[in-house]
Amino acid sequence: MATIRRMRADDISDVEYVCRMTAGEKSINDEAVGRLMSSMFSTYYARECYDSCYVLADDSDKPVGYLLCEPDYRRFSKIFRKVDVPEIYKLDKKAGLRCWFFPVPYSLMGWKYPAHLHIDLLPEYQSGGYGTKMMQMLLEDLRAKNVKGLMLIAGAWNTGAIRFYKRNGFKMVFNKLGEAVMAIDLTK
Ligand SMILES: CC(C)(COP(=O)(O)OP(=O)(O)OC[C@H]1O[C@@H](n2cnc3c(N)ncnc32)[C@H](O)[C@@H]1OP(=O)(O)O)[C@@H](O)C(=O)NCCC(=O)NCCS
């Protein structure tokens, strides 16, 4: 049986592994691509955001899924650009340049939705209700901390994930150019 708990500092490499294994075929099969994907989408949160991240841990307490959340878009913009973008640039120049723009949508919508998230579970743990449980824990936690809103960006092709987010209270804000931006107002 798997259990949900807060993320810890020593979870970082398992969180990066889950990111790599859920980021598509190229990421699974090519270690360099996998390393790049985890640097782009998981390392920052696993290093900076213990207070607002959860992991799904297996019987041996090893993370097999995560819900990563940064409640403060300003902090993300500052630290991600200063610490992570240069590291990503070293791995892949084009990806580094692309990543510099990652904070832009979060900053544009930050006045209403200051928090953002990433959620992924290893395939064998999907569709067991764990994602919903983690999401409900996070929403309760953010409301208790008076965070006004939470947003995310998903691939528009990922209809399963979009259905999952809608069921958990998110509304579609923008769905163009292959990107779906969804958000939830936590003041209501
Ligand atoms: C999306 C995800 C976090 C949902 O967590 P979960 O524990 O599987 O979801 P729950 O069991 O609580 O709810 C089931 C719903 O999740 C979604 N879901 C399940 N497997 C999925 C998958 N492989 N890809 C996308 N969505 C999936 C579906 O909406 C499903 O509802 P359905 O049975 O009516 O189709 C999880 O399935 C996952 O990690 N998927 C792969 C990675 C991914 O797409 N992450 C989101 C990136 S934006």
The ligand as an SDF file (V2000), in Angstrom:
LIG
                    3D

 48 50  0  0  0  0  0  0  0  0999 V2000
   -2.9890   12.7900  -13.8320 C   0  0  0  0  0  0  0  0  0  0  0  0
   -2.6650   12.0330  -12.5410 C   0  0  0  0  0  0  0  0  0  0  0  0
   -1.8330   12.8900  -11.5890 C   0  0  0  0  0  0  0  0  0  0  0  0
   -4.0140   11.7360  -11.8290 C   0  0  0  0  0  0  0  0  0  0  0  0
   -3.7630   11.0300  -10.6260 O   0  0  0  0  0  0  0  0  0  0  0  0
   -4.4930    9.6020  -10.4080 P   0  0  0  0  0  0  0  0  0  0  0  0
   -4.2250    9.1330   -9.0400 O   0  0  0  0  0  0  0  0  0  0  0  0
   -4.1200    8.7050  -11.5280 O   0  0  0  0  0  0  0  0  0  0  0  0
   -6.0260   10.0410  -10.5740 O   0  0  0  0  0  0  0  0  0  0  0  0
   -7.3030    9.5370   -9.7670 P   0  0  0  0  0  0  0  0  0  0  0  0
   -7.2450    8.0620   -9.6080 O   0  0  0  0  0  0  0  0  0  0  0  0
   -7.4620   10.3460   -8.5500 O   0  0  0  0  0  0  0  0  0  0  0  0
   -8.4280    9.9370  -10.8100 O   0  0  0  0  0  0  0  0  0  0  0  0
   -8.5280    9.2170  -12.0340 C   0  0  0  0  0  0  0  0  0  0  0  0
   -8.4510   10.2050  -13.1830 C   0  0  0  0  0  0  0  0  0  0  0  0
   -7.1070   10.6190  -13.4160 O   0  0  0  0  0  0  0  0  0  0  0  0
   -6.8880   10.8100  -14.8130 C   0  0  0  0  0  0  0  0  0  0  0  0
   -5.8370    9.8840  -15.2630 N   0  0  0  0  0  0  0  0  0  0  0  0
   -5.6230    8.6110  -14.8850 C   0  0  0  0  0  0  0  0  0  0  0  0
   -4.5410    8.0940  -15.5220 N   0  0  0  0  0  0  0  0  0  0  0  0
   -4.0570    9.0820  -16.2980 C   0  0  0  0  0  0  0  0  0  0  0  0
   -2.9420    9.1620  -17.1920 C   0  0  0  0  0  0  0  0  0  0  0  0
   -2.1070    8.1460  -17.4160 N   0  0  0  0  0  0  0  0  0  0  0  0
   -2.7290   10.3220  -17.8290 N   0  0  0  0  0  0  0  0  0  0  0  0
   -3.5370   11.3670  -17.6220 C   0  0  0  0  0  0  0  0  0  0  0  0
   -4.6160   11.3510  -16.7770 N   0  0  0  0  0  0  0  0  0  0  0  0
   -4.8620   10.2200  -16.1420 C   0  0  0  0  0  0  0  0  0  0  0  0
   -8.2230   10.5230  -15.4920 C   0  0  0  0  0  0  0  0  0  0  0  0
   -8.9560   11.7530  -15.5540 O   0  0  0  0  0  0  0  0  0  0  0  0
   -8.8900    9.5950  -14.5110 C   0  0  0  0  0  0  0  0  0  0  0  0
  -10.2870    9.6410  -14.6030 O   0  0  0  0  0  0  0  0  0  0  0  0
  -11.0470    8.5740  -15.5560 P   0  0  0  0  0  0  0  0  0  0  0  0
  -10.8530    7.2650  -14.8750 O   0  0  0  0  0  0  0  0  0  0  0  0
  -12.4470    9.0470  -15.5810 O   0  0  0  0  0  0  0  0  0  0  0  0
  -10.3750    8.5940  -16.8800 O   0  0  0  0  0  0  0  0  0  0  0  0
   -1.9280   10.6920  -12.8120 C   0  0  0  0  0  0  0  0  0  0  0  0
   -2.7900    9.8360  -13.5460 O   0  0  0  0  0  0  0  0  0  0  0  0
   -0.6340   10.8500  -13.5990 C   0  0  0  0  0  0  0  0  0  0  0  0
    0.4210   11.0420  -13.0150 O   0  0  0  0  0  0  0  0  0  0  0  0
   -0.6970   10.7380  -14.9440 N   0  0  0  0  0  0  0  0  0  0  0  0
    0.4670   10.7330  -15.8050 C   0  0  0  0  0  0  0  0  0  0  0  0
    1.2570   12.0290  -15.7610 C   0  0  0  0  0  0  0  0  0  0  0  0
    0.3720   13.2280  -16.0580 C   0  0  0  0  0  0  0  0  0  0  0  0
   -0.3680   13.2600  -17.0380 O   0  0  0  0  0  0  0  0  0  0  0  0
    0.5010   14.2520  -15.1760 N   0  0  0  0  0  0  0  0  0  0  0  0
   -0.2030   15.5200  -15.3410 C   0  0  0  0  0  0  0  0  0  0  0  0
    0.6260   16.4260  -16.1940 C   0  0  0  0  0  0  0  0  0  0  0  0
   -0.2160   17.9490  -16.5200 S   0  0  0  0  0  0  0  0  0  0  0  0
  1  2  1  0
  2  3  1  0
  2  4  1  0
  2 36  1  0
  4  5  1  0
  5  6  1  0
  6  7  2  0
  6  8  1  0
  6  9  1  0
  9 10  1  0
 10 11  2  0
 10 12  1  0
 10 13  1  0
 13 14  1  0
 14 15  1  0
 15 16  1  0
 15 30  1  0
 16 17  1  0
 17 18  1  0
 17 28  1  0
 18 19  1  0
 18 27  1  0
 19 20  2  0
 20 21  1  0
 21 22  1  0
 21 27  2  0
 22 23  1  0
 22 24  2  0
 24 25  1  0
 25 26  2  0
 26 27  1  0
 28 29  1  0
 28 30  1  0
 30 31  1  0
 31 32  1  0
 32 33  2  0
 32 34  1  0
 32 35  1  0
 36 37  1  0
 36 38  1  0
 38 39  2  0
 38 40  1  0
 40 41  1  0
 41 42  1  0
 42 43  1  0
 43 44  2  0
 43 45  1  0
 45 46  1  0
 46 47  1  0
 47 48  1  0
M  END
$$$$
